[in-house]
Amino acid sequence: MENAIAQQTSGTSRLSRFFSSFGPGIMMAAAAVGGSHLVASTKAGAIYGWQLVLLILLVNLFKYPFFRAGVQYTMATGNSLVRGYAGMGKAYLWLFAVLCIFSAVINTAALVLFSASLLSYFVPFELSMITLSVIVVVTCLVILFAGHYKALDVLAKAIMIVLTITTLLAVVIAFGKGGATPVVVETASPWTIGAIGFLVVTMGWMPAPIEISSITSVWLKSQCSQQKVTPRSALFDFNVGYVGTAILAVMFLALGALVLHGTGVTLAGSGIGFTHQLVGLYASTIGEWSRYLIAVIAFFCIFGSTITVLDGYSRVVAESLALLQKKSEYSEASYSIWVLLTSVLALAIIAFWASALLPMLDFAMIMAFMTTPFFALLNHMLVGRTRLSGELAVSSGLKWLSIAGLVYLFGFLLVFIWWKWLM
């Protein structure tokens, strides 16, 4: 009897350690499944059907080495990527800090606006978008200042489990129903000059802006200070989160392709209109009974992205400025200041753009796409000059994938600049 109890306790302990080993990779996934998945992937399926599946998978593949760099560098050195940039030279750290501050405000504003539009689904009376945005931001601040890393960790895991199950269920049911009832609508082609803008928007946040790798690095450093983390467990956590985001992107595209493509339905441009349409997409697939359940899940999905992005960007910006001032570590006070400052600046932007959710998200994704090659190059250079051994070492295949990714990212950036301003 005692042996049975001991075995059960041992099994429970192993299971507990297994789940506790997940952290930064899952939090990265929670940050990633915001606008890029619920918006860009769904729109890609609704407009182009299945034509962009390969592109989405390729984007995830080509960005993989640059996201992985955060785990490799932190586990090998015990430092975050931000400190690695500082070691490369002050100019690199200044470049990172400036781009990161800009991305922090724009991306936070876009996600807060999206969260606010989803929150409006549950409010029985009319509130302005700026009021709803303030409610979202204040809630984020309370959670961050009260719970810090632990609260984020638990929230991210819960959101990813529920979102994955419900999205998979919706896709399976949509396949079972045979997809949407088609009307006579000509299928658009994404392989034209006119579609470059949409492709850039889709790739900008797919699976997430590359500077999220520095945020993952900071979270991993925090996790290592609280528990034992091995290179194998850190890479496993990262790979599960990263592959999971790629699979979710394809599932959201499938929903758009199966439920909206060919119906002649155009995605709404307003925040509340698009939110209701997005929830209706799930409800029409799974069943009307699920409408408010799906609305809650969608809200927490975007809210999870909002709070993880707000926390992560504030930490890396605080660390960047501390290193520029030749301080060894950033203080909790400086982190708190940047959380508050980013929140205020995001709300200021929303006050002017509150009526245009999709244009706001499009702008954020375009900016993410344009800064992506530079963040990718920083990570490639840093990993190349860092001594990595064992499981953290860069294989020849990963090295060539990284080079191919840089060619792809900078090449497409040049094409976009030509299309946007020179054509």
N, C-alpha and C positions, 0 to 999 in steps of 0.2 A: 504494500500500500504506500509506504513511504517512498519507495523507488518510483512508483507511478506518479506520485505528487512531484517528486524531484524532477522527473523527466518532463512533466507538464510545465513546471516552472521554468526549466531550462529552455523548453521550446518557446514559451511565451517571451522569455528574455531575449532569445535569438531573434524572434519576430519583431520585438520592440526595437532592438538595435538595428535591424534591417531597415525599418521605417524611419528611425531617427537619423540614419545615414543620408537619407534624402534631405535636401535643403536648397542650396543655391541653384541647382539645376532646375528644380521644380518651380522655384520662385522666378527664375528667368522665363520659364514657360508661361507662368501666370502673367508676367509683364508682356509677353509676346502675343498672347491671344486676344489682344484688344482690337485696335482698328484694322490691323493687317488681316485678321481672320474673319471677324464678324462683318467687316465692311468690304475690304478689297477682294477677299476670296469669294464671298457671296456675289458681289457684283461681277467678278470674272465669270463665274458659272452662269449667272443670269443673262449676261450680254453675249458671251462667246461659247456657251456650252462647255464641252470638254476640251476645247482646243488649247487651253493654257495649263493643263495638268503638268505636262512635261516642263514648261517654263518654271512653274512654282517649285517643282522638285529640283530643278537645276539651280535655282536661286539658293535654296536651302543647302544644296551640296557645295556650291562654290563659296558660301559664307562659313561653312563648317570649320575650316582651319582657324579662322580669325576669332570665332567665339571660343573654340577649344583653347586658344592661347591663354585666356584668363585662368583656366584651371591648371594648365601646364606650368605657367610662370609662378603662380602663387604656391602650388604644391612643391615646386623645386626650390624656391627661395624664401618662402614664408612672408613675402611682401605682395602688395597689390600691384596691378598693372600700372596704376598711377605713379607709384614710386619707381617702377621700371622706366616710364617715360622720362621722369626726372633724371634718372641715371644716364639716359641717352643725350641729355643736354637741355639747357633751359628753353631753347627755342621750341623743342618738341613739346615740352610741358605747357608752354604758353599757347601753342597751337591747339593742343588738346583742351586746355581750360576754356579758351574762347569758344571753340566749337561746342563744348559740352554745356556751357552756360546758355548758349543760344538754343541748343536742342532741348535742354531741361525745361525752359519756359514754354517753348512752342509745343512740345510733346505733352507736357502736363496740362496745358490749356486745352488741347484737343481732347484728351482723355477725360478731363473734368467736365467738359461740355457734353461729351457723349454720355457720361454717367448721369449728368443732370437730366438729359433728355429721356433716359430710361427711368429715372426716378419719377418723372412726371406721369408715368404710366400708373403709378400707385396713389398719386395725390388726388383726392376726390374734388378738389377745387383748383382754380387756376392760380398758378404762381409764375412769376417771370423766370426766364432762364437764368438770369444772374442770381436771383434768390435761391433757386435750386442748386446752382453751382456753389454758392456760399455754404449751403447745407452739406454738400459733398465734401468740400475742402475742410470744413470744421470737423466733420466726422473723421476724415483722414488724420488730421492733426491730433485729435484725442487719442486715436489708436496708436499712432507713432510715438507720441510722447509718453504714453502709459505702458506700452508693451514692447516697443522696439523690435529687435530681430525675432524674438520668440512668437510674438503676435503675427508677424508677417509669415513666418514659417508655417504655422498652423493654418492660417487663412488660405495661403497659396495651395497647400495640399488638398484641403477640402474643396476648393473651387475647381481644381484640375480634375479630381475624381468625378465630381458630379457633372461637370461640363462634358467630359469625355463620354460618359455613359449616355447622357441624354442626346448628344449629337450623333453618336453611333446608332442609337435607337431610331432617331429621326431619319437618318440616311437609309437604314435597313427598311423601314416602313415605306419610304419614298420609292425605293427600288421595287418593293412588293406591289405598290400601286401602279408601277409602270411609268412614273414620272408625270409631268404636267400634261394637260390637254392642249395639244398644239393648235395654233391658229396660223393663218397665212402670214408669216413674218419672215423676211429674209435674214438668214443668219449672218451677222457681221463677221468680218475677218480681222483678227488682231495683228496680222502680218502686213500691215499697210503703214505708210508714213503718218497718217492721221491718228493711228492708234498708239503712237509712241508715248504720248502723254499718259495714257492709261497704264501702259506697261511699266512706266517709271513709277507711277503711284503704287502699283501692285508690288513692285520690287523694293520700294523704299523701306517698308516696315515688314518685309518678309524674310525671316520670321520675326525680326526685330531690328532696330538700328544697331549697328555694330558696337557703338559705344556702350551698349548694355553688357558687353564682355567685361568691361572695367568694373561695372557694377557687380556682376557675378563674382569677380575677383575679390571685391571688398566684402561681399557676403560670405564667401568661402573663408577668407581670413578670419572673419568673426566667428564662423562655425568652428574653425580649428582651435580658437581660443577657448571654446566651451566644451569640446569633446574631441575624442581621438578620431582623426580622419586620415585614411590612407590614400595614396595615389589611385589605387584601384577603385575604392569606394567613391572618390571624388569624380573620377572619369565616368564611372557607371551612372552616378547621379546626373552628370551633365548629359551623357548620351541618351538616357531615358527622357529627360526634359526636352532635349533638342529634337530627337526623332519624334517624340510625341507632338511637338508643335507642327512638324511637317505633315504628319498624318492628319491632325486636326485641320490644317489648311486645305488638304485635299477633300476632307469630309464637308467643310463649309462650301467649297467649290461644287461638290456633288449636290448639296442641297439647292444651291442656286441653279445648277443645270437641270436638276430633276423637277423642281417645283416652279421655277420662274421662267426658265429659258423657253422661248417659242410661244409664250402666252401673250406677248405684246404688252405686258405689265412693265412700266418704267419705275425704277426706284425713286422714291420721293426725295426732294432736295432739302426739305426742312428737317430740323432735328426731331421734333415730335412725330412728324409724318413718317420718317424713315424708321424710327424706333418701333412704332406700331406695326409697320409693314414687316419689319424683321421678326417681331414676335408672332405675327400672323403667319409667317413662313413656317415656323415650327408648329403652330397650332393646326394649320391646315394639313400638315403631314402626320403628326402624332394623334391629333384629335382635339376638338374644341375644349375638352376638359382640362387640357394641359396649358391653356393660354397663360394663366397667371403664374403657374409653376415655372414655365419657360421664361416669363418676364423677370421673375426673381433670379433665375440662374443667369440670364443675360446681364442683368444689372450687376450681380456679384462678379461676373467675368470681367466686365469693364472696370468695375470698382477695384477689383484685385489688381488689374493693370495700372490703374491710377495711383494706388497707394504704394505699390512696389516701385514704380517709376519715380514718384515724388521722394521716397526714401533713398533710393539708389543714387539718383542724380545729385541730391543734396550731399550725400556722403563723398562722392568722388570730386565734386566741386570744392567742398570744404578741405579735402585732403590735398587737392591740387594747389589751392591758394596757400595752405599751410607750408607745403614744400617750397613754393615760390618765395615765401618769407623765411625759408631756412629753419622751419620748425620740424621737430622729429615726428610729431603726430598732430592730427587735428583734434580739437576739443569738442566735447558734446555741446558746448555753448555755440561754437561756430557752426556745427551741424544743424542745431535748432534754428539759428539765424537764417541759414540757407533754405531750410524747409519753409520758414515763414516768408522769406523774400520771394522764393519761387512761387509760392501759393498766391501772394499778392499780385505779382506780375502776371501770372496766368489769369487771375480774375480780372485784371485790368484789360487784358486782351479780349476776354470773353465779353466784357461790357460793350465792346465795339462790334464783335462778330457773333453775338449770341444767336442771330437769326439764320446763320448759315453753317450747319454742322458739317455737311459733306465737303464744301469748299475748304473749311478749316482743316478737316482731316486730310484732304488732298494736299494742301499746302504743307502740313507737317510731314507727310510721306515724301513729298518732293524734296524737302530740305534734308530728310533722313537719307534719301537716295544720293543727293549731291555730296553729303559729308561722308558717306559710307566708304568710298575708295581711300580716303585719307586716314580714317581710323583703321581700315584693313591694312594699309601700308605700315602704320605704326606698329601694329601687332606682329606683322610679318618680320619686321626689322628686329623687334625686341626678342622674339622667340629665336631668331637666327643667331643672336649674339649671346644667348643664355645657355649655359651648360645644362643639358637635360639628359637624364639617364633612365634606364629601365623602361617602365610603362609610359613615362612622360616623354621619352625621346621622340623626335620627329622622324618618321619613316620616309623613305624615298618617295613613296606614293603620296603621302600627305604633303611633302615638300612640293611636288609637281602640281598637286591639286591647289595649293596655296598660290603658286605662280599663275596657274590658269585662272584662278579666281581674281587675281589682280588685273590680269589682261582683260577679263570679262567686265569687271566693274569700271575700270578706267575707260575701256572702249565704249561701253554703253553710255558713260557720262559724256564723252565727246559727241556721240550721236545725239544725245538729248540737247546739249548746248547748241549744236548745229540746228536741230529741229526747232528749238524754242526761240533762238535769237538771231540766227544767221540765215535760215532758209527763206 
